[in-house]
Amino acid sequence: MHIRKLRLLTPGPTPLFPPAIRAMSAPDMHHRTKDFIEVYKGVVADLKYLYGSDNDVAVFCSSGSGAMEASVSNLFTPGEKVIVCQAGKFGERWTKMAKAFGLQPVVLEKPYGEPVEPEQVEEALKVNPDATGVFVQASETSTGVAHDVESMGKIIQKTDALFVVDAITGLGTMPLDVDGWGLDVCVGGSQKAVMIPPGLAFASVSEKAWKKREKGGNRYFYFDLKAHAEGGAEGNSPFTPPTSLMLGLGAAMQYIREITREGLIDNAQQLARATRDAALALGLELFAKKNPASSVTAIKAPEGKDSGLVVKAYRDEFNSIIANGQGTMKGQIFRIAHLGYFDFHDLFATIAELELILAGIGHPVDFGKGVAAVQKVYAEAAGK
Ligand SMILES: *Cc1c(COP(=O)(O)O)cnc(C)c1O
């Protein structure tokens, strides 16, 4: 028997930041005490730093989808027409949510592996001038493809439509100028780049979005965006917040402030670049036809092989959990994450193991080629 450390290499949940784990096991705090109110206010200020925006930020006790749902239920009313960019499983979630709340989604669909183009959004807004919102994923985690949120934002800004961005794996992995590009709602989740367990969702909300909400007619109760944003600013959640997660987030954000938001993004981008280079060097193909995301890299299984073999070998041989494809992509791709608390050390091991795993399932491997690709990117990143 060898020691085999359990490692999570998935695009959410992601590896936990050790000081955050310690902070979460601190003695109980009551959420209406002065001490906790300070913690809450601090976390909201930290999130504004992460967003790089002065927009209000609401924090919910839910997984990321809770904040997605809040943006649908609070800002749109039944019967409204909205445009949904649908390029993967999470885009499909926007469509389902819109329908669940009685909206009429105009779906801009792209095959898995491709992004919806800004020109398609522009065209759709022209054809549907009555559309009141555009929904997109900054990074579509299921396919490893990023959307050009900047170009989309600049188009949508000129209209009355709200731009609602699921940036759950975009935050902290790609530049997002929330104010400059007009991201009216930008959604994040705790189990992704901010290095803590699932259970918190966030949404930044613009003035334009609040104005639309004031018109009324919306249906929500627990997921009240305004109550959470206003309460949060004062350190008081409308309902009992998950105090331990807030403590953990405070600790993780202290670290993120040290390495800086830009440093966190650059970290993901470098690891993603190294992973893509390694995959290509090993004769594999990327699933993203363009705009590969820096949150997660989706790699096609070797010709004629099930990607589940790669996932299973990581688990059985190295006690490491990587993600398979979702839905119909299951068996076709495997996904290696870079968001949050991942470093080059992790990637060197992951790629060295991938070489062994590929050889084990009958894919010809020139040993060391993948690792050398990572070394090259590392040397450049480290300025060597
Ligand atoms: C993880 C993720 C979500 C949220 O999923 P939850 O399970 O609700 O946290 C939404 N969108 C994207 C792009 C994601 O990666």
The ligand as a Gaussian input file, in Angstrom:
#p B3LYP/6-31G(d) Opt

LIG

0 1
 C      -21.114000      25.331000     -10.750000
 C      -21.856000      26.155000     -11.721000
 C      -23.150000      26.623000     -11.464000
 C      -23.883000      26.445000     -10.178000
 O      -24.177000      25.204000      -9.820000
 P      -24.654000      24.937000      -8.342000
 O      -24.622000      23.470000      -8.266000
 O      -25.981000      25.513000      -8.171000
 O      -23.644000      25.624000      -7.444000
 C      -23.776000      27.438000     -12.390000
 N      -23.154000      27.781000     -13.519000
 C      -21.911000      27.376000     -13.805000
 C      -21.284000      27.850000     -15.077000
 C      -21.223000      26.547000     -12.918000
 O      -19.984000      26.148000     -13.195000

